[in-house]
Amino acid sequence: MAPKRALITGITGQDGSYLAEFLLARGYEVIGMVRRSSTVNFERIRHIQDKITLVSGDLLDEVSLIHILREHRPHEVYNLAAQSFVQTSWPQPVFTGETTALGVTRLLDAVRIVDPEIRFYQASSSEMFGKVVEVPQKETTPFYPRSPYGVAKVYGHWITVNYRESYGMHATSGILFNHESPRRGLEFVTRKISHGVARIKLGLDEELRLGNLEARRDWGFAGDYVEAMWLMLQQDQPEDYVIATGETHSVREFCELAFGYVGLDYRDYVVIDQRFMRPAEVDLLIGDASKARQKLGWQPRTTFPELVQMMVEADLQLVKEQMR
């Protein structure tokens, strides 16, 4: 039997790289879509680059998406590409809308035109809940986004539901709560902390500037979460699922653990900087993933302290190599 083929948009990102590894281990042919730009970063997929097929395409250009689908005929499409940094969505709201919202429509429409039997995964986000109206948040919790990014993700989510209901497509949204790893971008607070801790421990920096230490998030390990994406597309019926740990921790707790891991007290190094405060903050996110547990048999394997330790260890290693 010929292997299954999967197209991953955003393959050079954190989730794309873990998902590509996961699918390769299951015998898939993996096609990764990358945007033509002068600064494409293949760092996260370098170790598997010879095992995947990279193709040029853009969520802003539906014709390029149709060409890719026609040429490679994937059985599954995972849409992980987006302008995915919340902070950037305020100074760049239109671009965020074009990629994170309308980009989903272009890709869904390309699937509908080329082969509506393709199974489609949309990366929805806990940021859609924003100013939460209930705790914890589940699939039926109303959305109240608090950033242009969150608003764009709500559009992407509902257009996925709409194509599923309008055209009978196997289109699913995974509402993933914060998921981190050593492959997280340096602009994200968790990685900023783990990298900052490594630089301070190794004598390169003396302080770490952060915004709101009281913001609370439901943090899991990205490597655990990509399995849930795959499981969603193996179901007979397409449905939406919340993926989360069900635990909440503050940025302050993350700092405490990360600095504590290298024998330091975060209070000696962390400086609150108003530049990193958001215009509208999301204070508390915590997910209820009981539907995913019951229907998909999925649960997170990595604990919060294990995640923090993994990230600090990786950044200590990285910074040491850079110092050589």
N, C-alpha and C positions, 0 to 999 in steps of 0.2 A: 504494500500500500504506500502511495506517495505521502511524504511528510506533510503536515499542515503548514500553511504559510501565514505569518502574521506581519502586519504593517504597524510600526510604532512611530507616531509623530513625537518629536521631542526626545528622541533616543539618546541624545548627548547629555540630557539632564540626569539628575539623581534617580528619579523613578524609572526613566527609560533604560538606564544602564542596568539596574537591578532586574527589571522585567525581561530585558534581552537575555541576561544570564539564565533566568528562570526558564524561559521558553526554549532556549538552546538545550538546556539539560533535559527537556522533555521531547527532544528530537524535532523541534520546529525549524523551518526555514525562517529566518528573521530578516525583514526588510526595514531599514531605518530611514526615515525622512529627515533630511537636514536642509536648512536654508542656505542658499548661496550668500555667503558674506565673507568679508576679509578676516573675520575673527572667530571662525568656527573652532570650538574647543572640543577635541576628541579625547581629552584626558580620562574621562570616566569610562570610556569604552575601548581604550587602546588595547587592553589585554584580550579583547574578543573581536577586535576590528576585522581580523582575517576570517572570522566565522559568519559575519553578517554582510548583507548587501546594502550599501548606502546609496540612496537616490536623492536627487535634488528636487525640492518642492517647497511650497509656501502656503500657509493657511490664508494668505491674502489673495491667492490666485487659484480660483477653482479649476481652471483649465489644467494647471500643473497637477492637481489632485486627481482629476479624471484620467490623465495620461498614466500616472503611477498605478492606479487601480486597474486600468486596462492592460498594462504591460505585465504586472506582477500577480494579478488575480489572487489577492490574499483571502483566506477564509475568515480571518479576524482582523479588526482594525482597533488599535488602542490610541485614542487621541489624548496624548499627554502634553502636547505643545501648547504654550500660552505665554503671555506676559505674566509671569507668576509671582512677581515680588510686590506684595501689598503696598509698601511704601512708595514704589515708583508709580503706582496707579493714580496718585493725586496729581503730580506734575505731568503725567502722560495719560489722561483719561480717554482720549479718543483712540490712541494706539491700542490701549488696553481693551477697549470695546471692539476694535477691529479684529484683534487676534483671539481674545479670550471669549468673546461672545459670537460675533459674526463668523469667525473662523470655524466654529463648530457647525454652523449652518452650511457653510461651503463644503465641509467634509461630508456631512450627512447627505447633502444633495448629490455630491459626487458618487457616494455609495449607492444612493437610490437610482441614479442614472445608469451606472455601470453594472451593478449586481446587488439588488436589494436583499439577497440571501446572506450577504456578508454580515457577520456579527460585529456589533459596534460597541466599544466601551468609551464613555465620556468621563474624564477626570473632573468630577464635581468637588466642592470644597466645603469644609466646615465654616469658612468665612461667610458663606451664604446665610448662616444663622445670625451672625453679627451680634446685634443687641438682643440677646436671647429672650424668648417669651416663655420658655420652660427649661427646666434642668432635671435630668440630662436631655440632650437633643436626640431625637430619633427621626425615622423617615417621614413621619407625619407632622413634625414640628414646623410651624410657619417660618418663612424666611424673613429676616430683617437686616439686610446687608449694611455695613457701615463704611464701605470704601468703594471706589470705582471698580476695583478688582472683584469685590464681593458681588456687586451689582451685575457685572459682566458674567460671572460664574452662574448667577441665578438665571440669566438669559440662556446660557449654554445648557444648563440643566433642563429648563422647560422646553427648549427647542428639541432636545433629545426625546423627551416624553412625547412631544407633539408628533415627531416623525414616527415614533413607535406606534402611536395610536392612529395616525393618518394613513400610514403605508404598511402597517403590519410588520415593521422591521424589528429584528432582534437587537434593539438599542437599549443599553443599560447605563445608568449613572452610578458611579461609586462615590458616595459622599465621604471622602477621607478626611479624618481629623489630622492634626499636625503629625507629620512623619519625617523623622530626621535620620541622619547617618553621617559617617565621615565624608561622604560625597556631597553633602549639602553645600550650597554656595556660601561664600564668606559674608554675603550681605544679610543672611538670615541670622537671627539673634542666637540660636543654639550654637551654630558653627562659629559665630563671632566670639562667643564665650570660650568654646573649647580651644580655638586657635589662639585667642588672647591669653588664656591660661598657659598654653605651651610657650608662648613668647615671653611671658613674665617669668615663668619657672626657669627658662634658659637664659634669663638676664638681658633679653632684647628690648623689653618694654617695662614701664613702671606703673602703668595704669590701664584700665579698661573702661571706656566711656559707653554707657548704656542709657536707654530711655526708662520706660515704666517697669520697675521691678515687681510690681504687684499683679501684672497681667498674668492670668492663669490659662494654661492650655492642657489639652489631652495629647501628650506626646508619645508616639510609638516609633518603632524602627521601620524604615522604608522597605527593607528587605523582607519583612513579614507581610507588609501591606500589598506588595505586587502579587503575591499568591492569591489574595482576595479578588483582585482584578480578573485574573485568569479564571478563577472558580465561577465568577458571575457569568462569563461567556460560555460556560459548560452546562448551564442550566437549560432545561427545556423551555421555560418561560422567562422572558426578560423582565426584570424588576430592578428597583433601585435599592441600594443598601448603604447603611451607615457603617463605616469601618473605623474603629476606635479602641482604646484600651479600657475606657470606663473609669480612668483615674485622672485627676487634675493636679497639676503642679505649677507653682509660680516661677517666674524668671529668677526670682531671688533664690528659690530652692535649687534651680539648675546651677546657679553660681556657687552656692554653698557646696554642692556635691563635686562640681568640677574643680574648684580651687582646693577643696578638702582632699581630693584624690592625689594631689601632688604636695599635700602637707602645708597648704597656705590658707589664710583666712580671707575670704572675698572682701570683707569690710575694709581691709587695708589697701585694696587696689581698685575697687569699682567706684567710678565717678558718675553721678547722674548728669546727663547732658540733655538740655531742653530740645536740642536739634533732632533727637531721636524719638520725641513724643509724637504720636499720630494726631492729626486734626480730629478724628473721631475714633476713640479706642474701643476695641472689643475686650471686655474685662474677663469674661469667664466662658470657656468652651469645654464641654465634657460630653462625650458621645455614649449612646446606648447601642451597642452592636449585637444585641440579643437576636435580632432577625438573622444576621450573618452567621451567628453561632448555630442557630437552629437549622437554617436552610442550606448554608454552604459548608457547615462543619468547620468554620474558620475561627481561630482565636490567636491573639498575639503571643509570641514565644519569648520576646525580649522584654525584660523589666526596665523601668525607668533608670534605676542606678546602673544597670548593665549598659544601657544606651549611652549615658553620660560618660561612663568609663571607656567604652569603645571609642567614642569621639575624641576624648582627651588623649588616649593612647595613640590614636592615628595621627593626631596633630603634633604630638611630641616627636613622633617618628619623622613626620614631614618637615618640621622646622629644623630638626637635627640634620637631615639630609641637605636642606637648603643652606645650612651654615658651613657645610664642608667646602 
